């Protein structure tokens, strides 16, 4: 797999997944937080989960821009 293909794949996944968590589409952040809390994992609140999702969405868009898309 070429570096550009990997960047496109990773950027797309981070952008879409992070966007879904940040905007809490269909309760995605609520479900993710409930699942991670049940396993005593991080994040401990839905707001934290949404902020992390926003960071991933920004990172994904940055990777896509850097890859030339």
Buried (B, 14 or more C-beta within 10 A) or exposed (E): EEEEEEBBEBBBEBBEBBBBBBBBEEEBBBBBBEEBBEEEEEBEEBEBBBBBBBBBBBBBBEBBEEBEE
